[in-house]
């Protein structure tokens, strides 16, 4: 059996993916992959996702320069969620979020509202050649 056939793809041929920073174990972002994105990620050692809004492959960092080098690809016990252990490059510390922050999970719930807990490391307007996502 092909290893890609063991993944439980959803009705749209996608699987959810969590990108986790190797070393710190920070959860950087959540995205989707289709079969081709996962195969390319395994081949190249660089994170490739599927953009649902653009309906095409999305090489992380293609516009921002903030590339994810993939060290491990893991699958959960139900074979329906992937975890990538990555090194985020392109800016120190690494920026994974299109808002210019280290992680997409920068807001936390406090007393009935969402509070940003991480600073913007770089203005998104200076990062992207065109509008992200």
N, CA, C and O atoms as a Tinker XYZ file with bonds, in Angstrom:
   532  protein
     1  N      0.835000   -1.187000    0.000000    73     2
     2  CA     0.000000    0.000000    0.000000    64     1     3
     3  C      0.881000    1.252000    0.000000    63     2     4     5
     4  O      1.880000    1.315000    0.717000    81     3
     5  N      0.510000    2.233000   -0.798000    73     3     6
     6  CA     1.205000    3.517000   -0.844000    64     5     7
     7  C      0.947000    4.255000    0.472000    63     6     8     9
     8  O     -0.182000    4.267000    0.962000    81     7
     9  N      1.972000    4.865000    1.039000    73     7    10
    10  CA     1.841000    5.570000    2.319000    64     9    11
    11  C      0.806000    6.684000    2.272000    63    10    12    13
    12  O      0.174000    6.984000    3.285000    81    11
    13  N      0.626000    7.300000    1.110000    73    11    14
    14  CA    -0.368000    8.358000    0.963000    64    13    15
    15  C     -1.800000    7.821000    1.059000    63    14    16    17
    16  O     -2.720000    8.545000    1.440000    81    15
    17  N     -1.974000    6.544000    0.709000    73    15    18
    18  CA    -3.301000    5.918000    0.784000    64    17    19
    19  C     -3.727000    5.659000    2.220000    63    18    20    21
    20  O     -4.906000    5.424000    2.482000    81    19
    21  N     -2.786000    5.699000    3.152000    73    19    22
    22  CA    -3.109000    5.466000    4.557000    64    21    23
    23  C     -3.685000    6.699000    5.240000    63    22    24    25
    24  O     -4.254000    6.601000    6.327000    81    23
    25  N     -3.539000    7.860000    4.606000    73    23    26
    26  CA    -4.104000    9.093000    5.142000    64    25    27
    27  C     -5.612000    9.091000    4.887000    63    26    28    29
    28  O     -6.064000    8.748000    3.794000    81    27
    29  N     -6.386000    9.476000    5.904000    73    27    30
    30  CA    -7.837000    9.594000    5.736000    64    29    31
    31  C     -8.145000   11.008000    5.263000    63    30    32    33
    32  O     -8.292000   11.932000    6.063000    81    31
    33  N     -8.239000   11.154000    3.957000    73    31    34
    34  CA    -8.544000   12.440000    3.335000    64    33    35
    35  C    -10.017000   12.742000    3.533000    63    34    36    37
    36  O    -10.839000   11.826000    3.532000    81    35
    37  N    -10.367000   14.021000    3.703000    73    35    38
    38  CA   -11.779000   14.379000    3.858000    64    37    39
    39  C    -12.485000   14.325000    2.497000    63    38    40    41
    40  O    -11.879000   13.955000    1.492000    81    39
    41  N    -13.750000   14.690000    2.476000    73    39    42
    42  CA   -14.553000   14.624000    1.243000    64    41    43
    43  C    -13.987000   15.493000    0.127000    63    42    44    45
    44  O    -14.256000   15.246000   -1.049000    81    43
    45  N    -13.197000   16.519000    0.489000    73    43    46
    46  CA   -12.575000   17.396000   -0.501000    64    45    47
    47  C    -11.152000   16.973000   -0.845000    63    46    48    49
    48  O    -10.450000   17.684000   -1.564000    81    47
    49  N    -10.723000   15.823000   -0.337000    73    47    50
    50  CA    -9.373000   15.343000   -0.617000    64    49    51
    51  C     -8.304000   16.061000    0.196000    63    50    52    53
    52  O     -7.149000   16.132000   -0.223000    81    51
    53  N     -8.683000   16.596000    1.360000    73    51    54
    54  CA    -7.758000   17.355000    2.198000    64    53    55
    55  C     -7.585000   16.700000    3.562000    63    54    56    57
    56  O     -8.415000   15.905000    4.003000    81    55
    57  N     -6.484000   17.054000    4.217000    73    55    58
    58  CA    -6.229000   16.619000    5.582000    64    57    59
    59  C     -5.714000   17.832000    6.359000    63    58    60    61
    60  O     -4.907000   18.599000    5.833000    81    59
    61  N     -6.174000   18.019000    7.615000    73    59    62
    62  CA    -5.671000   19.136000    8.424000    64    61    63
    63  C     -4.232000   18.887000    8.868000    63    62    64    65
    64  O     -3.822000   17.754000    9.125000    81    63
    65  N     -3.473000   19.994000    8.949000    73    63    66
    66  CA    -2.047000   19.913000    9.293000    64    65    67
    67  C     -1.713000   20.962000   10.346000    63    66    68    69
    68  O     -2.102000   22.124000   10.228000    81    67
    69  N     -0.996000   20.541000   11.363000    73    67    70
    70  CA    -0.484000   21.451000   12.384000    64    69    71
    71  C      1.018000   21.563000   12.174000    63    70    72    73
    72  O      1.710000   20.551000   12.059000    81    71
    73  N      1.524000   22.791000   12.125000    73    71    74
    74  CA     2.969000   23.022000   12.031000    64    73    75
    75  C      3.461000   23.408000   13.422000    63    74    76    77
    76  O      3.005000   24.389000   14.010000    81    75
    77  N      4.403000   22.615000   13.935000    73    75    78
    78  CA     4.958000   22.823000   15.265000    64    77    79
    79  C      6.449000   23.069000   15.145000    63    78    80    81
    80  O      7.150000   22.356000   14.427000    81    79
    81  N      6.930000   24.081000   15.849000    73    79    82
    82  CA     8.346000   24.431000   15.792000    64    81    83
    83  C      9.186000   23.402000   16.531000    63    82    84    85
    84  O      8.960000   23.108000   17.705000    81    83
    85  N     10.158000   22.866000   15.812000    73    83    86
    86  CA    11.077000   21.928000   16.449000    64    85    87
    87  C     11.894000   22.689000   17.484000    63    86    88    89
    88  O     12.325000   23.813000   17.229000    81    87
    89  N     12.106000   22.100000   18.624000    73    87    90
    90  CA    12.870000   22.753000   19.683000    64    89    91
    91  C     11.962000   23.380000   20.715000    63    90    92    93
    92  O     11.885000   22.899000   21.845000    81    91
    93  N     11.264000   24.457000   20.345000    73    91    94
    94  CA    10.384000   25.139000   21.304000    64    93    95
    95  C      9.046000   24.415000   21.473000    63    94    96    97
    96  O      8.380000   24.556000   22.498000    81    95
    97  N      8.665000   23.643000   20.463000    73    95    98
    98  CA     7.358000   22.975000   20.402000    64    97    99
    99  C      6.183000   23.953000   20.315000    63    98   100   101
   100  O      5.042000   23.571000   20.574000    81    99
   101  N      6.455000   25.219000   19.951000    73    99   102
   102  CA     5.378000   26.178000   19.723000    64   101   103
   103  C      4.533000   25.707000   18.541000    63   102   104   105
   104  O      5.067000   25.271000   17.522000    81   103
   105  N      3.217000   25.797000   18.685000    73   103   106
   106  CA     2.328000   25.536000   17.552000    64   105   107
   107  C      2.316000   26.811000   16.721000    63   106   108   109
   108  O      1.880000   27.862000   17.190000    81   107
   109  N      2.796000   26.714000   15.490000    73   107   110
   110  CA     2.932000   27.897000   14.645000    64   109   111
   111  C      1.685000   28.203000   13.842000    63   110   112   113
   112  O      1.281000   29.361000   13.730000    81   111
   113  N      1.075000   27.171000   13.282000    73   111   114
   114  CA    -0.062000   27.417000   12.405000    64   113   115
   115  C     -0.816000   26.134000   12.123000    63   114   116   117
   116  O     -0.357000   25.032000   12.422000    81   115
   117  N     -1.989000   26.315000   11.538000    73   115   118
   118  CA    -2.851000   25.237000   11.077000    64   117   119
   119  C     -3.110000   25.486000    9.600000    63   118   120   121
   120  O     -3.325000   26.625000    9.186000    81   119
   121  N     -3.089000   24.431000    8.815000    73   119   122
   122  CA    -3.340000   24.565000    7.384000    64   121   123
   123  C     -3.916000   23.253000    6.866000    63   122   124   125
   124  O     -4.250000   22.355000    7.639000    81   123
   125  N     -4.025000   23.161000    5.561000    73   123   126
   126  CA    -4.550000   21.958000    4.900000    64   125   127
   127  C     -3.543000   21.469000    3.868000    63   126   128   129
   128  O     -2.763000   22.250000    3.324000    81   127
   129  N     -3.570000   20.176000    3.609000    73   127   130
   130  CA    -2.780000   19.577000    2.526000    64   129   131
   131  C     -3.679000   18.679000    1.707000    63   130   132   133
   132  O     -4.589000   18.036000    2.230000    81   131
   133  N     -3.409000   18.647000    0.415000    73   131   134
   134  CA    -3.992000   17.611000   -0.422000    64   133   135
   135  C     -2.883000   16.591000   -0.672000    63   134   136   137
   136  O     -1.770000   16.743000   -0.169000    81   135
   137  N     -3.180000   15.584000   -1.426000    73   135   138
   138  CA    -2.229000   14.499000   -1.682000    64   137   139
   139  C     -0.923000   15.029000   -2.301000    63   138   140   141
   140  O      0.168000   14.634000   -1.891000    81   139
   141  N     -1.047000   15.920000   -3.283000    73   139   142
   142  CA     0.142000   16.462000   -3.949000    64   141   143
   143  C      0.986000   17.307000   -2.990000    63   142   144   145
   144  O      2.214000   17.234000   -3.018000    81   143
   145  N      0.340000   18.100000   -2.154000    73   143   146
   146  CA     1.078000   18.923000   -1.185000    64   145   147
   147  C      1.870000   18.048000   -0.219000    63   146   148   149
   148  O      3.028000   18.341000    0.080000    81   147
   149  N      1.249000   16.978000    0.266000    73   147   150
   150  CA     1.950000   16.083000    1.187000    64   149   151
   151  C      3.106000   15.374000    0.490000    63   150   152   153
   152  O      4.191000   15.248000    1.057000    81   151
   153  N      2.882000   14.917000   -0.720000    73   151   154
   154  CA     3.955000   14.247000   -1.472000    64   153   155
   155  C      5.118000   15.204000   -1.726000    63   154   156   157
   156  O      6.278000   14.819000   -1.579000    81   155
   157  N      4.818000   16.447000   -2.105000    73   155   158
   158  CA     5.880000   17.439000   -2.355000    64   157   159
   159  C      6.618000   17.800000   -1.069000    63   158   160   161
   160  O      7.834000   17.990000   -1.083000    81   159
   161  N      5.894000   17.893000    0.033000    73   159   162
   162  CA     6.525000   18.175000    1.326000    64   161   163
   163  C      7.511000   17.065000    1.673000    63   162   164   165
   164  O      8.636000   17.342000    2.087000    81   163
   165  N      7.098000   15.818000    1.508000    73   163   166
   166  CA     7.977000   14.674000    1.801000    64   165   167
   167  C      9.186000   14.648000    0.873000    63   166   168   169
   168  O     10.297000   14.340000    1.305000    81   167
   169  N      8.974000   14.969000   -0.403000    73   167   170
   170  CA    10.060000   14.984000   -1.398000    64   169   171
   171  C     11.094000   16.068000   -1.131000    63   170   172   173
   172  O     12.299000   15.823000   -1.193000    81   171
   173  N     10.609000   17.268000   -0.835000    73   171   174
   174  CA    11.488000   18.445000   -0.779000    64   173   175
   175  C     11.988000   18.799000    0.613000    63   174   176   177
   176  O     12.999000   19.487000    0.753000    81   175
   177  N     11.282000   18.331000    1.652000    73   175   178
   178  CA    11.648000   18.726000    3.008000    64   177   179
   179  C     11.253000   20.163000    3.317000    63   178   180   181
   180  O     11.752000   20.766000    4.267000    81   179
   181  N     10.359000   20.699000    2.513000    73   179   182
   182  CA     9.850000   22.066000    2.689000    64   181   183
   183  C      8.329000   22.005000    2.722000    63   182   184   185
   184  O      7.718000   21.301000    1.917000    81   183
   185  N      7.709000   22.744000    3.652000    73   183   186
   186  CA     6.255000   22.698000    3.802000    64   185   187
   187  C      5.547000   23.244000    2.564000    63   186   188   189
   188  O      5.809000   24.357000    2.107000    81   187
   189  N      4.650000   22.425000    2.046000    73   187   190
   190  CA     3.783000   22.796000    0.934000    64   189   191
   191  C      2.361000   22.504000    1.389000    63   190   192   193
   192  O      2.055000   21.386000    1.803000    81   191
   193  N      1.509000   23.491000    1.315000    73   191   194
   194  CA     0.127000   23.340000    1.759000    64   193   195
   195  C     -0.811000   23.510000    0.578000    63   194   196   197
   196  O     -0.386000   23.827000   -0.533000    81   195
   197  N     -2.102000   23.293000    0.840000    73   195   198
   198  CA    -3.123000   23.562000   -0.158000    64   197   199
   199  C     -3.955000   24.739000    0.339000    63   198   200   201
   200  O     -4.548000   24.668000    1.415000    81   199
   201  N     -4.003000   25.802000   -0.425000    73   199   202
   202  CA    -4.797000   26.978000   -0.081000    64   201   203
   203  C     -6.227000   26.753000   -0.549000    63   202   204   205
   204  O     -6.493000   26.671000   -1.748000    81   203
   205  N     -7.132000   26.655000    0.393000    73   203   206
   206  CA    -8.543000   26.467000    0.021000    64   205   207
   207  C     -9.106000   27.718000   -0.635000    63   206   208   209
   208  O     -9.915000   27.619000   -1.558000    81   207
   209  N     -8.691000   28.898000   -0.172000    73   207   210
   210  CA    -9.238000   30.135000   -0.743000    64   209   211
   211  C     -8.769000   30.370000   -2.179000    63   210   212   213
   212  O     -9.500000   30.932000   -2.995000    81   211
   213  N     -7.545000   29.934000   -2.479000    73   211   214
   214  CA    -7.013000   30.104000   -3.839000    64   213   215
   215  C     -7.133000   28.838000   -4.668000    63   214   216   217
   216  O     -6.886000   28.855000   -5.874000    81   215
   217  N     -7.515000   27.733000   -4.023000    73   215   218
   218  CA    -7.670000   26.423000   -4.684000    64   217   219
   219  C     -6.411000   26.008000   -5.434000    63   218   220   221
   220  O     -6.468000   25.579000   -6.587000    81   219
   221  N     -5.258000   26.145000   -4.749000    73   219   222
   222  CA    -3.998000   25.734000   -5.378000    64   221   223
   223  C     -2.947000   25.439000   -4.310000    63   222   224   225
   224  O     -3.116000   25.776000   -3.138000    81   223
   225  N     -1.863000   24.802000   -4.741000    73   223   226
   226  CA    -0.752000   24.543000   -3.831000    64   225   227
   227  C     -0.145000   25.849000   -3.374000    63   226   228   229
   228  O     -0.100000   26.827000   -4.120000    81   227
   229  N      0.317000   25.853000   -2.147000    73   227   230
   230  CA     0.900000   27.033000   -1.530000    64   229   231
   231  C      2.210000   26.610000   -0.871000    63   230   232   233
   232  O      2.209000   25.925000    0.152000    81   231
   233  N      3.323000   27.025000   -1.466000    73   231   234
   234  CA     4.636000   26.753000   -0.903000    64   233   235
   235  C      4.871000   27.782000    0.191000    63   234   236   237
   236  O      5.026000   28.969000   -0.097000    81   235
   237  N      4.899000   27.336000    1.456000    73   235   238
   238  CA     5.057000   28.264000    2.576000    64   237   239
   239  C      6.296000   29.113000    2.328000    63   238   240   241
   240  O      7.394000   28.590000    2.139000    81   239
   241  N      6.105000   30.420000    2.330000    73   239   242
   242  CA     7.209000   31.343000    2.101000    64   241   243
   243  C      7.343000   31.828000    0.677000    63   242   244   245
   244  O      8.245000   32.611000    0.381000    81   243
   245  N      6.459000   31.380000   -0.228000    73   243   246
   246  CA     6.592000   31.778000   -1.639000    64   245   247
   247  C      6.458000   33.279000   -1.822000    63   246   248   249
   248  O      7.062000   33.840000   -2.737000    81   247
   249  N      5.681000   33.943000   -0.978000    73   247   250
   250  CA     5.560000   35.395000   -1.064000    64   249   251
   251  C      6.329000   36.101000    0.051000    63   250   252   253
   252  O      6.911000   37.164000   -0.164000    81   251
   253  N      6.328000   35.509000    1.231000    73   251   254
   254  CA     6.900000   36.167000    2.410000    64   253   255
   255  C      8.384000   35.886000    2.600000    63   254   256   257
   256  O      9.088000   36.672000    3.235000    81   255
   257  N      8.870000   34.762000    2.051000    73   255   258
   258  CA    10.238000   34.333000    2.324000    64   257   259
   259  C     10.359000   33.583000    3.644000    63   258   260   261
   260  O     11.458000   33.174000    4.019000    81   259
   261  N      9.245000   33.393000    4.358000    73   259   262
   262  CA     9.242000   32.700000    5.643000    64   261   263
   263  C      8.956000   31.214000    5.412000    63   262   264   265
   264  O      7.812000   30.766000    5.490000    81   263
   265  N     10.005000   30.477000    5.131000    73   263   266
   266  CA     9.952000   29.079000    4.719000    64   265   267
   267  C      9.949000   28.164000    5.935000    63   266   268   269
   268  O     10.548000   28.479000    6.963000    81   267
   269  N      9.273000   27.034000    5.810000    73   267   270
   270  CA     9.312000   26.013000    6.857000    64   269   271
   271  C     10.084000   24.807000    6.340000    63   270   272   273
   272  O      9.669000   24.157000    5.380000    81   271
   273  N     11.217000   24.512000    6.989000    73   271   274
   274  CA    11.970000   23.295000    6.714000    64   273   275
   275  C     11.368000   22.196000    7.573000    63   274   276   277
   276  O     11.237000   22.352000    8.787000    81   275
   277  N     11.004000   21.093000    6.950000    73   275   278
   278  CA    10.301000   20.012000    7.642000    64   277   279
   279  C     11.298000   18.942000    8.092000    63   278   280   281
   280  O     12.053000   18.397000    7.287000    81   279
   281  N     11.281000   18.655000    9.391000    73   279   282
   282  CA    12.155000   17.634000    9.965000    64   281   283
   283  C     11.436000   16.305000   10.149000    63   282   284   285
   284  O     12.038000   15.242000    9.998000    81   283
   285  N     10.154000   16.365000   10.474000    73   283   286
   286  CA     9.355000   15.155000   10.672000    64   285   287
   287  C      7.946000   15.407000   10.173000    63   286   288   289
   288  O      7.423000   16.518000   10.256000    81   287
   289  N      7.346000   14.350000    9.653000    73   287   290
   290  CA     5.927000   14.346000    9.326000    64   289   291
   291  C      5.313000   13.234000   10.163000    63   290   292   293
   292  O      5.709000   12.074000   10.055000    81   291
   293  N      4.347000   13.593000   10.997000    73   291   294
   294  CA     3.684000   12.609000   11.848000    64   293   295
   295  C      2.196000   12.581000   11.509000    63   294   296   297
   296  O      1.628000   13.556000   11.016000    81   295
   297  N      1.591000   11.443000   11.788000    73   295   298
   298  CA     0.157000   11.283000   11.576000    64   297   299
   299  C     -0.461000   10.845000   12.891000    63   298   300   301
   300  O      0.166000   10.108000   13.652000    81   299
   301  N     -1.689000   11.289000   13.173000    73   299   302
   302  CA    -2.320000   10.918000   14.441000    64   301   303
   303  C     -2.870000    9.494000   14.383000    63   302   304   305
   304  O     -2.827000    8.835000   13.344000    81   303
   305  N     -3.386000    9.039000   15.518000    73   303   306
   306  CA    -3.832000    7.649000   15.664000    64   305   307
   307  C     -5.003000    7.287000   14.755000    63   306   308   309
   308  O     -5.204000    6.113000   14.446000    81   307
   309  N     -5.775000    8.281000   14.327000    73   307   310
   310  CA    -6.900000    8.029000   13.422000    64   309   311
   311  C     -6.539000    8.233000   11.957000    63   310   312   313
   312  O     -7.380000    8.052000   11.076000    81   311
   313  N     -5.291000    8.608000   11.696000    73   311   314
   314  CA    -4.795000    8.853000   10.338000    64   313   315
   315  C     -5.512000   10.002000    9.641000    63   314   316   317
   316  O     -5.572000   10.042000    8.412000    81   315
   317  N     -6.070000   10.963000   10.438000    73   315   318
   318  CA    -6.804000   12.052000    9.800000    64   317   319
   319  C     -6.306000   13.456000   10.166000    63   318   320   321
   320  O     -6.965000   14.447000    9.852000    81   319
   321  N     -5.156000   13.542000   10.824000    73   319   322
   322  CA    -4.514000   14.823000   11.122000    64   321   323
   323  C     -3.008000   14.623000   11.030000    63   322   324   325
   324  O     -2.475000   13.620000   11.505000    81   323
   325  N     -2.322000   15.591000   10.411000    73   323   326
   326  CA    -0.867000   15.530000   10.302000    64   325   327
   327  C     -0.229000   16.578000   11.210000    63   326   328   329
   328  O     -0.810000   17.629000   11.482000    81   327
   329  N      0.969000   16.266000   11.665000    73   327   330
   330  CA     1.783000   17.188000   12.447000    64   329   331
   331  C      3.132000   17.299000   11.762000    63   330   332   333
   332  O      3.803000   16.293000   11.533000    81   331
   333  N      3.529000   18.524000   11.435000    73   331   334
   334  CA     4.852000   18.764000   10.869000    64   333   335
   335  C      5.727000   19.370000   11.959000    63   334   336   337
   336  O      5.332000   20.344000   12.601000    81   335
   337  N      6.906000   18.804000   12.171000    73   335   338
   338  CA     7.914000   19.409000   13.035000    64   337   339
   339  C      8.796000   20.218000   12.103000    63   338   340   341
   340  O      9.436000   19.661000   11.211000    81   339
   341  N      8.834000   21.538000   12.306000    73   339   342
   342  CA     9.481000   22.429000   11.347000    64   341   343
   343  C     10.458000   23.386000   12.011000    63   342   344   345
   344  O     10.407000   23.630000   13.217000    81   343
   345  N     11.352000   23.922000   11.180000    73   343   346
   346  CA    12.130000   25.097000   11.528000    64   345   347
   347  C     11.621000   26.216000   10.639000    63   346   348   349
   348  O     11.610000   26.102000    9.413000    81   347
   349  N     11.203000   27.293000   11.273000    73   347   350
   350  CA    10.665000   28.456000   10.559000    64   349   351
   351  C     11.821000   29.411000   10.279000    63   350   352   353
   352  O     12.483000   29.863000   11.213000    81   351
   353  N     12.074000   29.723000    9.013000    73   351   354
   354  CA    13.181000   30.602000    8.656000    64   353   355
   355  C     12.673000   31.822000    7.895000    63   354   356   357
   356  O     11.508000   31.882000    7.502000    81   355
   357  N     13.551000   32.782000    7.695000    73   355   358
   358  CA    13.220000   33.973000    6.921000    64   357   359
   359  C     13.240000   35.238000    7.750000    63   358   360   361
   360  O     13.269000   36.334000    7.191000    81   359
   361  N     13.226000   35.120000    9.054000    73   359   362
   362  CA    13.260000   36.265000    9.964000    64   361   363
   363  C     13.568000   35.700000   11.340000    63   362   364   365
   364  O     13.105000   34.609000   11.672000    81   363
   365  N     14.328000   36.407000   12.138000    73   363   366
   366  CA    14.625000   35.937000   13.495000    64   365   367
   367  C     13.889000   36.767000   14.513000    63   366   368   369
   368  O     14.046000   37.987000   14.477000    81   367
   369  N     13.105000   36.229000   15.410000    73   367   370
   370  CA    12.689000   34.825000   15.397000    64   369   371
   371  C     11.754000   34.557000   14.228000    63   370   372   373
   372  O     11.219000   35.491000   13.631000    81   371
   373  N     11.558000   33.304000   13.904000    73   371   374
   374  CA    10.762000   32.926000   12.742000    64   373   375
   375  C      9.347000   33.460000   12.772000    63   374   376   377
   376  O      8.688000   33.450000   13.812000    81   375
   377  N      8.887000   33.923000   11.637000    73   375   378
   378  CA     7.515000   34.395000   11.479000    64   377   379
   379  C      6.755000   33.342000   10.680000    63   378   380   381
   380  O      7.120000   33.025000    9.548000    81   379
   381  N      5.699000   32.807000   11.278000    73   379   382
   382  CA     4.864000   31.833000   10.587000    64   381   383
   383  C      3.533000   32.432000   10.155000    63   382   384   385
   384  O      2.913000   31.954000    9.205000    81   383
   385  N      3.086000   33.488000   10.858000    73   383   386
   386  CA     1.750000   34.035000   10.638000    64   385   387
   387  C      1.756000   35.191000    9.629000    63   386   388   389
   388  O      2.687000   35.995000    9.595000    81   387
   389  N      0.706000   35.258000    8.816000    73   387   390
   390  CA     0.591000   36.338000    7.827000    64   389   391
   391  C      0.371000   37.702000    8.485000    63   390   392   393
   392  O      0.390000   38.728000    7.805000    81   391
   393  N      0.162000   37.717000    9.814000    73   391   394
   394  CA     0.036000   38.987000   10.533000    64   393   395
   395  C      1.395000   39.527000   10.965000    63   394   396   397
   396  O      1.474000   40.593000   11.576000    81   395
   397  N      2.478000   38.788000   10.648000    73   395   398
   398  CA     3.825000   39.206000   11.028000    64   397   399
   399  C      4.241000   38.733000   12.408000    63   398   400   401
   400  O      5.226000   39.219000   12.963000    81   399
   401  N      3.501000   37.795000   12.960000    73   399   402
   402  CA     3.823000   37.246000   14.275000    64   401   403
   403  C      4.475000   35.870000   14.144000    63   402   404   405
   404  O      4.418000   35.227000   13.096000    81   403
   405  N      5.094000   35.442000   15.243000    73   403   406
   406  CA     5.759000   34.138000   15.291000    64   405   407
   407  C      4.763000   33.003000   15.058000    63   406   408   409
   408  O      5.046000   32.079000   14.296000    81   407
   409  N      3.602000   33.067000   15.707000    73   407   410
   410  CA     2.607000   32.008000   15.638000    64   409   411
   411  C      1.256000   32.599000   15.246000    63   410   412   413
   412  O      0.961000   33.755000   15.550000    81   411
   413  N      0.448000   31.800000   14.574000    73   411   414
   414  CA    -0.918000   32.215000   14.258000    64   413   415
   415  C     -1.805000   32.181000   15.501000    63   414   416   417
   416  O     -2.890000   32.762000   15.506000    81   415
   417  N     -1.352000   31.510000   16.543000    73   415   418
   418  CA    -2.129000   31.385000   17.777000    64   417   419
   419  C     -1.655000   32.418000   18.788000    63   418   420   421
   420  O     -1.163000   32.073000   19.862000    81   419
   421  N     -1.809000   33.685000   18.433000    73   419   422
   422  CA    -1.289000   34.784000   19.248000    64   421   423
   423  C     -2.340000   35.416000   20.153000    63   422   424   425
   424  O     -2.009000   36.278000   20.967000    81   423
   425  N     -3.584000   35.009000   20.028000    73   423   426
   426  CA    -4.636000   35.569000   20.882000    64   425   427
   427  C     -5.117000   34.531000   21.880000    63   426   428   429
   428  O     -5.279000   33.355000   21.553000    81   427
   429  N     -5.341000   34.993000   23.109000    73   427   430
   430  CA    -5.865000   34.077000   24.121000    64   429   431
   431  C     -7.089000   34.703000   24.766000    63   430   432   433
   432  O     -7.213000   35.924000   24.858000    81   431
   433  N     -7.984000   33.840000   25.207000    73   431   434
   434  CA    -9.228000   34.271000   25.838000    64   433   435
   435  C     -8.945000   34.687000   27.272000    63   434   436   437
   436  O     -8.377000   33.924000   28.053000    81   435
   437  N     -9.352000   35.916000   27.611000    73   435   438
   438  CA    -9.204000   36.434000   28.972000    64   437   439
   439  C    -10.417000   37.279000   29.314000    63   438   440   441
   440  O    -10.709000   38.262000   28.633000    81   439
   441  N    -11.112000   36.901000   30.353000    73   439   442
   442  CA   -12.215000   37.709000   30.879000    64   441   443
   443  C    -13.215000   38.169000   29.814000    63   442   444   445
   444  O    -13.582000   39.343000   29.758000    81   443
   445  N    -13.643000   37.238000   28.982000    73   443   446
   446  CA   -14.686000   37.554000   28.012000    64   445   447
   447  C    -14.234000   38.207000   26.724000    63   446   448   449
   448  O    -15.060000   38.710000   25.962000    81   447
   449  N    -12.918000   38.208000   26.464000    73   447   450
   450  CA   -12.444000   38.786000   25.188000    64   449   451
   451  C    -11.136000   38.121000   24.766000    63   450   452   453
   452  O    -10.474000   37.459000   25.565000    81   451
   453  N    -10.781000   38.310000   23.502000    73   451   454
   454  CA    -9.528000   37.797000   22.953000    64   453   455
   455  C     -8.461000   38.869000   23.088000    63   454   456   457
   456  O     -8.678000   40.024000   22.720000    81   455
   457  N     -7.301000   38.480000   23.620000    73   455   458
   458  CA    -6.201000   39.406000   23.869000    64   457   459
   459  C     -4.968000   38.927000   23.114000    63   458   460   461
   460  O     -4.562000   37.774000   23.253000    81   459
   461  N     -4.370000   39.810000   22.312000    73   459   462
   462  CA    -3.134000   39.472000   21.590000    64   461   463
   463  C     -1.999000   39.348000   22.608000    63   462   464   465
   464  O     -1.773000   40.253000   23.411000    81   463
   465  N     -1.291000   38.224000   22.566000    73   463   466
   466  CA    -0.228000   37.967000   23.539000    64   465   467
   467  C      1.159000   37.959000   22.905000    63   466   468   469
   468  O      2.163000   37.854000   23.608000    81   467
   469  N      1.217000   38.070000   21.583000    73   467   470
   470  CA     2.503000   38.097000   20.882000    64   469   471
   471  C      2.586000   39.360000   20.042000    63   470   472   473
   472  O      1.594000   39.782000   19.448000    81   471
   473  N      3.760000   39.960000   19.993000    73   471   474
   474  CA     3.918000   41.180000   19.204000    64   473   475
   475  C      4.037000   40.902000   17.706000    63   474   476   477
   476  O      4.406000   39.806000   17.286000    81   475
   477  N      3.717000   41.913000   16.925000    73   475   478
   478  CA     3.989000   41.862000   15.490000    64   477   479
   479  C      5.497000   42.061000   15.339000    63   478   480   481
   480  O      6.037000   43.076000   15.776000    81   479
   481  N      6.171000   41.099000   14.723000    73   479   482
   482  CA     7.619000   41.161000   14.556000    64   481   483
   483  C      8.023000   41.945000   13.316000    63   482   484   485
   484  O      9.103000   42.533000   13.256000    81   483
   485  N      7.131000   41.940000   12.326000    73   483   486
   486  CA     7.389000   42.666000   11.087000    64   485   487
   487  C      6.044000   43.032000   10.467000    63   486   488   489
   488  O      5.128000   42.211000   10.422000    81   487
   489  N      5.935000   44.256000    9.995000    73   487   490
   490  CA     4.703000   44.733000    9.383000    64   489   491
   491  C      4.378000   43.879000    8.152000    63   490   492   493
   492  O      5.196000   43.785000    7.237000    81   491
   493  N      3.192000   43.255000    8.119000    73   491   494
   494  CA     2.837000   42.418000    6.975000    64   493   495
   495  C      2.914000   43.144000    5.640000    63   494   496   497
   496  O      3.216000   42.521000    4.621000    81   495
   497  N      2.650000   44.447000    5.621000    73   495   498
   498  CA     2.722000   45.209000    4.364000    64   497   499
   499  C      4.117000   45.200000    3.774000    63   498   500   501
   500  O      4.282000   45.344000    2.562000    81   499
   501  N      5.125000   45.032000    4.623000    73   499   502
   502  CA     6.508000   44.991000    4.132000    64   501   503
   503  C      6.975000   43.565000    3.813000    63   502   504   505
   504  O      8.077000   43.372000    3.300000    81   503
   505  N      6.138000   42.574000    4.116000    73   503   506
   506  CA     6.510000   41.170000    3.903000    64   505   507
   507  C      6.041000   40.651000    2.560000    63   506   508   509
   508  O      6.795000   40.000000    1.837000    81   507
   509  N      4.786000   40.943000    2.225000    73   507   510
   510  CA     4.142000   40.282000    1.092000    64   509   511
   511  C      4.211000   41.100000   -0.189000    63   510   512   513
   512  O      4.080000   42.324000   -0.193000    81   511
   513  N      4.426000   40.356000   -1.288000    73   511   514
   514  CA     4.441000   40.982000   -2.611000    64   513   515
   515  C      3.009000   41.218000   -3.076000    63   514   516   517
   516  O      2.751000   42.103000   -3.892000    81   515
   517  N      2.078000   40.418000   -2.552000    73   515   518
   518  CA     0.651000   40.630000   -2.808000    64   517   519
   519  C     -0.098000   40.230000   -1.548000    63   518   520   521
   520  O      0.501000   39.705000   -0.609000    81   519
   521  N     -1.357000   40.464000   -1.521000    73   519   522
   522  CA    -2.169000   40.191000   -0.346000    64   521   523
   523  C     -2.139000   38.706000    0.014000    63   522   524   525
   524  O     -2.431000   37.864000   -0.835000    81   523
   525  N     -1.780000   38.360000    1.298000    73   523   526
   526  CA    -1.752000   36.949000    1.678000    64   525   527
   527  C     -3.155000   36.367000    1.760000    63   526   528   529
   528  O     -4.108000   37.049000    2.137000    81   527
   529  N     -3.262000   35.090000    1.399000    73   527   530
   530  CA    -4.505000   34.330000    1.446000    64   529   531
   531  C     -5.637000   35.144000    0.954000    63   530   532
   532  O     -6.771000   34.667000    0.920000    81   531
